[in-house]
Amino acid sequence: MRLTCFFAVFFFLSLSLQAQVNPLKVFERDTTASNFQVQRIKDIKLKYITRGARLTDPRTVLNRVKPVRKRYKRFKPQSFWTKINEFGLNINEVAFVNWNAGGENSVSALGSGRFVRNYKFRYLNWNNEAQLRYGINAQEGRKLRKTDDQIRLASAISFRKDTITSWYYSFKATFNTQFSNGFKYPDRDTPISRFMSPGYLFLGAGKSYIPEGGKFNLYISPLTQKATFVLDKDLSEQGAFGVDPGESIFMEIGFLINNSWETEILKNVIMNHRVSLYTDYLLSFGNVDVDWEMNFNLKVNKFINANIGTHVIYDDDIKFDEELAEDGTIINPGTPRIQFKQLLGVGLTYAF
């Protein structure tokens, strides 16, 4: 009886295992039956929508599409150049009609231009600047007179050993001259200066301190060559501006310090300061030539501003009150003096 029960149990277990386990066919081919159909799941509207569900419709409805009215700027790659273009025009006018206190009608105009191209990337700093100024005055009863005249070009290339320090090894060149003839009014027959008479060229090497922002620049050069050009024949024969009589170039080797600084001292009041100190090693060491310019720009708006400025020059090679004999020989070579110029004007400024 027990043996019969054992065989019965074994028989039923073997049938159940054969019904559940099928042999695994790893390399069985996919079906190629022609009656294959795609079954789509029926959309079911949810009764309760979760708060985080995105109910966006992927279909585009044409009547809801609006044209793009805002014009987006194109992508521009980063530039390491800083560019400044400024044009200015100051006009002063005084007119009188039956004015009991007296006076003469006059009009003054001063045009200026400033162009800056600066490049800075890691170890290299290259600064270029051009300043142009010219002013005239028209007064009733007399001819036009020049009130301002300047051409100034400067270029400096600097290197530094790492990106942390603000001290650079620099090579700098500066050139100064004027546009037209200068006279000691009312004398209009004998010019006391011309284009490239004088002209000043400074070439030197040294170190510069340029902190981040580029608004402050201190340049110290222990070796700078100064060249004074007097290309006008008459002025050259007179030995004007330090050249030997008959010569057109006067060379000097000396020590130069330049400093420029731009800062906003008050709201909409910007100060521009520039000073140059030079002394010659060979002829007059310790006698310092000074060229100091300071301007205050008071901005009214984007296009209108007021300008207050001073310019001081002292050069031992520029003599005043020279005395000549009847035969043309120099009795008294004259003495150097401080040259001072003051400027006050309101005008238009355009920058781009």
C-alpha positions as CSV (number, residue, x, y, z in Angstrom):
1,M,0.0,0.0,0.0
2,R,2.8,2.4,0.9
3,L,4.7,1.6,-2.3
4,T,1.6,2.3,-4.4
5,C,1.1,5.7,-2.8
6,F,4.8,6.6,-3.3
7,F,4.6,5.9,-7.1
8,A,1.4,7.8,-7.4
9,V,2.9,11.0,-5.8
10,F,6.0,10.7,-7.9
11,F,3.9,10.4,-11.1
12,F,1.9,13.6,-10.3
13,L,5.0,15.6,-9.5
14,S,6.7,14.7,-12.7
15,L,3.6,15.8,-14.7
16,S,3.5,19.2,-12.9
17,L,7.2,19.9,-13.6
18,Q,6.9,19.1,-17.3
19,A,3.9,21.5,-17.5
20,Q,5.8,24.5,-15.9
21,V,9.5,24.2,-17.2
22,N,10.2,24.7,-20.9
23,P,13.7,24.3,-22.5
24,L,15.4,27.7,-23.2
25,K,16.2,28.3,-26.9
26,V,18.9,30.9,-27.1
27,F,19.3,31.2,-30.8
28,E,15.6,31.0,-31.7
29,R,14.7,33.3,-34.6
30,D,12.1,36.1,-34.4
31,T,8.7,35.4,-35.7
32,T,8.0,36.3,-39.4
33,A,4.3,35.7,-39.3
34,S,2.3,37.9,-41.6
35,N,-0.5,38.4,-39.2
36,F,1.5,40.7,-36.9
37,Q,-0.5,43.7,-35.7
38,V,0.2,46.8,-33.6
39,Q,-2.1,47.2,-30.6
40,R,-2.6,50.8,-29.4
41,I,-3.5,51.5,-25.8
42,K,-6.7,53.3,-25.5
43,D,-6.4,56.8,-24.0
44,I,-8.0,57.0,-20.6
45,K,-8.9,60.3,-19.1
46,L,-7.6,60.6,-15.6
47,K,-10.2,61.5,-13.0
48,Y,-7.6,62.9,-10.6
49,I,-4.5,64.7,-12.1
50,T,-1.4,64.9,-10.0
51,R,0.1,68.3,-9.2
52,G,3.4,67.5,-10.9
53,A,1.9,66.3,-14.2
54,R,2.9,68.2,-17.4
55,L,-0.2,68.8,-19.5
56,T,1.6,70.0,-22.6
57,D,0.1,69.3,-26.0
58,P,2.9,68.2,-28.5
59,R,0.7,69.3,-31.4
60,T,1.2,72.9,-32.8
61,V,-1.9,75.0,-33.3
62,L,-1.1,77.5,-36.1
63,N,-3.6,80.1,-35.0
64,R,-1.8,80.4,-31.7
65,V,1.7,81.0,-33.2
66,K,2.9,84.7,-33.0
67,P,5.6,86.2,-35.1
68,V,8.9,87.0,-33.4
69,R,9.0,90.8,-33.0
70,K,12.1,91.0,-30.8
71,R,15.3,90.9,-32.7
72,Y,17.9,88.9,-30.8
73,K,21.5,89.9,-31.0
74,R,23.9,87.6,-32.7
75,F,26.5,85.8,-30.6
76,K,29.8,87.7,-30.6
77,P,33.0,86.1,-29.5
78,Q,34.9,87.8,-26.6
79,S,37.2,90.5,-27.6
80,F,40.3,91.6,-25.7
81,W,40.3,95.0,-27.3
82,T,38.9,98.2,-25.6
83,K,37.9,100.9,-28.1
84,I,37.0,104.5,-27.4
85,N,36.0,107.1,-30.0
86,E,35.1,110.6,-28.8
87,F,34.3,113.8,-30.7
88,G,33.7,117.1,-28.9
89,L,32.7,120.6,-29.9
90,N,32.6,123.6,-27.5
91,I,31.2,126.9,-28.7
92,N,31.2,130.2,-26.7
93,E,29.4,133.2,-28.1
94,V,29.0,136.8,-26.8
95,A,26.8,139.3,-28.7
96,F,25.9,142.9,-27.8
97,V,23.2,145.3,-29.1
98,N,23.2,148.8,-27.8
99,W,24.9,147.6,-24.7
100,N,25.7,150.5,-22.4
101,A,28.5,148.7,-20.5
102,G,30.4,148.1,-23.8
103,G,31.9,145.0,-25.3
104,E,32.8,143.4,-28.6
105,N,31.0,140.5,-30.2
106,S,33.0,137.3,-30.3
107,V,32.7,133.6,-31.1
108,S,35.0,130.8,-30.0
109,A,35.0,127.2,-31.1
110,L,37.1,124.3,-29.9
111,G,37.0,120.9,-31.6
112,S,38.6,117.8,-30.1
113,G,38.9,114.1,-30.8
114,R,40.2,111.2,-28.7
115,F,40.8,107.7,-30.0
116,V,41.8,104.8,-27.8
117,R,42.7,101.2,-28.8
118,N,43.8,99.0,-25.8
119,Y,44.5,95.3,-25.9
120,K,44.9,93.2,-22.7
121,F,45.2,89.4,-22.4
122,R,47.0,87.6,-19.6
123,Y,50.6,88.7,-19.8
124,L,50.3,91.3,-22.6
125,N,49.0,94.8,-22.4
126,W,49.1,97.2,-25.4
127,N,47.8,100.7,-25.0
128,N,47.4,103.2,-27.9
129,E,45.9,106.7,-27.7
130,A,45.5,109.7,-30.0
131,Q,44.4,113.2,-28.9
132,L,43.6,116.0,-31.3
133,R,42.6,119.5,-30.4
134,Y,42.1,122.8,-32.4
135,G,40.5,126.0,-31.3
136,I,39.8,129.4,-33.0
137,N,38.4,132.7,-31.9
138,A,36.6,135.3,-34.0
139,Q,36.2,138.8,-32.5
140,E,34.6,141.8,-34.1
141,G,37.1,144.1,-35.8
142,R,40.0,141.6,-36.0
143,K,41.0,138.4,-37.8
144,L,40.8,134.9,-36.6
145,R,43.1,133.8,-33.9
146,K,44.2,130.4,-32.8
147,T,43.3,129.5,-29.2
148,D,44.4,125.8,-29.0
149,D,46.4,123.4,-31.1
150,Q,47.6,119.9,-30.2
151,I,48.5,116.6,-31.7
152,R,49.5,113.9,-29.2
153,L,50.1,110.2,-30.1
154,A,51.1,107.6,-27.5
155,S,51.8,103.8,-27.7
156,A,53.0,101.5,-24.9
157,I,53.4,97.7,-25.0
158,S,53.9,95.9,-21.7
159,F,54.6,92.4,-20.5
160,R,54.4,90.8,-17.0
161,K,55.7,87.5,-15.7
162,D,52.4,86.2,-14.3
163,T,48.7,87.1,-14.1
164,I,48.8,88.2,-10.4
165,T,51.3,91.1,-10.4
166,S,50.4,94.6,-11.6
167,W,54.0,95.5,-12.5
168,Y,54.9,95.3,-16.2
169,Y,58.1,95.6,-18.3
170,S,57.2,98.3,-20.7
171,F,58.3,100.0,-24.0
172,K,56.8,103.4,-24.6
173,A,56.7,105.9,-27.4
174,T,55.1,109.4,-27.3
175,F,54.9,112.1,-30.0
176,N,53.7,115.7,-29.7
177,T,53.4,118.5,-32.2
178,Q,50.8,121.0,-33.6
179,F,48.7,121.6,-36.7
180,S,49.3,125.1,-37.8
181,N,51.5,128.2,-37.3
182,G,51.6,129.9,-34.0
183,F,52.0,133.7,-33.6
184,K,52.6,136.2,-30.8
185,Y,49.6,138.3,-31.6
186,P,49.1,140.9,-33.0
187,D,52.2,140.1,-35.0
188,R,51.0,137.8,-37.8
189,D,54.1,137.9,-40.0
190,T,56.6,136.0,-37.9
191,P,55.5,132.6,-36.7
192,I,57.0,131.4,-33.4
193,S,56.0,127.8,-34.0
194,R,54.9,125.5,-36.9
195,F,54.0,121.9,-37.6
196,M,57.0,119.8,-36.5
197,S,58.6,123.0,-35.1
198,P,58.7,121.9,-32.5
199,G,58.0,118.2,-32.5
200,Y,58.8,116.0,-29.5
201,L,59.5,112.2,-29.6
202,F,60.1,110.1,-26.5
203,L,61.3,106.5,-26.9
204,G,62.2,104.5,-23.8
205,A,61.9,101.3,-21.7
206,G,61.1,100.8,-18.1
207,K,58.5,99.4,-15.7
208,S,54.8,100.2,-15.4
209,Y,52.3,99.8,-12.6
210,I,48.9,99.1,-14.1
211,P,46.3,97.8,-11.6
212,E,43.1,96.1,-12.6
213,G,40.7,98.4,-14.3
214,G,43.3,100.3,-16.3
215,K,42.3,103.7,-14.9
216,F,45.7,104.3,-13.3
217,N,49.0,104.0,-15.0
218,L,52.5,104.8,-13.6
219,Y,55.5,104.5,-16.0
220,I,59.1,104.8,-14.8
221,S,61.8,104.7,-17.4
222,P,65.5,105.1,-16.4
223,L,66.5,105.2,-20.0
224,T,64.5,107.4,-22.4
225,Q,65.6,109.2,-25.5
226,K,64.1,112.6,-26.2
227,A,64.2,114.0,-29.7
228,T,63.3,117.6,-30.4
229,F,62.5,118.4,-34.1
230,V,62.6,121.9,-35.6
231,L,62.1,121.4,-39.3
232,D,61.3,125.0,-40.1
233,K,64.4,126.7,-41.6
234,D,63.9,130.1,-40.0
235,L,63.3,128.7,-36.5
236,S,66.2,126.3,-36.9
237,E,68.6,129.1,-37.8
238,Q,67.5,131.0,-34.7
239,G,68.3,127.9,-32.5
240,A,64.7,127.8,-31.2
241,F,63.5,125.1,-28.8
242,G,67.0,124.1,-27.8
243,V,68.5,123.0,-31.2
244,D,71.9,124.3,-32.3
245,P,71.6,127.1,-34.9
246,G,71.1,125.5,-38.3
247,E,70.3,122.1,-36.9
248,S,66.9,120.5,-37.1
249,I,67.2,117.7,-34.4
250,F,68.3,117.9,-30.8
251,M,68.8,114.6,-29.0
252,E,68.8,113.9,-25.2
253,I,69.1,110.8,-23.0
254,G,67.5,111.0,-19.6
255,F,65.0,109.7,-16.9
256,L,61.3,109.9,-17.5
257,I,58.2,109.4,-15.3
258,N,54.7,109.4,-16.7
259,N,51.5,109.1,-14.7
260,S,47.8,109.1,-15.9
261,W,44.7,108.6,-13.8
262,E,41.0,108.7,-14.5
263,T,38.5,108.6,-11.7
264,E,35.0,109.8,-10.8
265,I,35.4,112.1,-7.8
266,L,31.7,113.1,-7.6
267,K,28.6,111.8,-9.4
268,N,29.0,112.6,-13.1
269,V,32.2,114.5,-12.4
270,I,35.2,112.7,-14.0
271,M,38.8,113.8,-13.4
272,N,41.5,113.1,-16.0
273,H,45.1,113.6,-14.8
274,R,48.3,113.3,-16.9
275,V,51.8,114.4,-15.9
276,S,55.2,113.9,-17.5
277,L,58.6,114.6,-15.7
278,Y,61.8,114.4,-17.7
279,T,65.5,115.2,-16.8
280,D,68.5,114.8,-19.0
281,Y,71.6,112.9,-17.8
282,L,74.3,114.6,-19.8
283,L,73.5,118.4,-20.2
284,S,71.2,119.4,-17.3
285,F,70.7,116.5,-14.8
286,G,68.3,117.6,-12.1
287,N,66.6,120.2,-14.2
288,V,63.1,118.7,-14.7
289,D,60.9,119.4,-17.7
290,V,57.2,119.3,-16.6
291,D,54.1,118.6,-18.7
292,W,51.1,118.5,-16.5
293,E,47.5,118.4,-17.7
294,M,44.3,118.1,-15.6
295,N,40.7,118.1,-16.8
296,F,37.3,117.8,-15.1
297,N,34.4,116.6,-17.2
298,L,31.0,117.4,-15.9
299,K,28.4,115.3,-17.6
300,V,24.9,116.8,-18.1
301,N,23.6,113.9,-20.2
302,K,24.9,111.5,-22.9
303,F,25.7,114.3,-25.4
304,I,26.2,117.5,-23.3
305,N,29.0,118.1,-20.9
306,A,31.1,120.9,-19.4
307,N,34.9,120.9,-19.2
308,I,37.3,122.6,-16.9
309,G,40.9,122.1,-17.5
310,T,44.5,123.4,-16.9
311,H,47.7,122.7,-18.7
312,V,51.2,123.6,-17.3
313,I,54.4,123.3,-19.2
314,Y,58.0,124.0,-18.2
315,D,60.8,123.3,-20.6
316,D,64.3,124.7,-20.0
317,D,65.0,124.7,-23.7
318,I,62.1,127.1,-24.5
319,K,63.3,130.7,-23.9
320,F,61.3,133.9,-23.6
321,D,62.3,137.6,-24.0
322,E,65.1,136.9,-26.4
323,E,67.1,140.0,-27.4
324,L,68.8,140.4,-30.8
325,A,71.2,143.0,-32.1
326,E,70.7,144.8,-35.4
327,D,73.1,142.4,-37.2
328,G,71.0,139.4,-35.9
329,T,73.4,138.3,-33.1
330,I,71.8,137.2,-29.8
331,I,72.5,139.7,-27.0
332,N,70.2,138.0,-24.4
333,P,69.1,134.3,-25.1
334,G,66.2,134.8,-22.7
335,T,65.0,132.8,-19.8
336,P,62.6,129.8,-19.5
337,R,59.2,130.4,-18.0
338,I,56.2,128.5,-16.8
339,Q,53.6,128.1,-19.5
340,F,50.0,128.0,-18.3
341,K,46.7,127.4,-20.1
342,Q,43.2,127.4,-18.6
343,L,40.1,126.0,-20.3
344,L,36.4,126.4,-19.5
345,G,33.7,125.4,-22.0
346,V,30.3,123.7,-22.5
347,G,29.6,121.7,-25.6
348,L,28.6,118.5,-27.3
349,T,30.3,115.2,-27.0
350,Y,29.6,112.1,-29.1
351,A,31.2,108.8,-28.3
352,F,30.9,105.4,-30.0
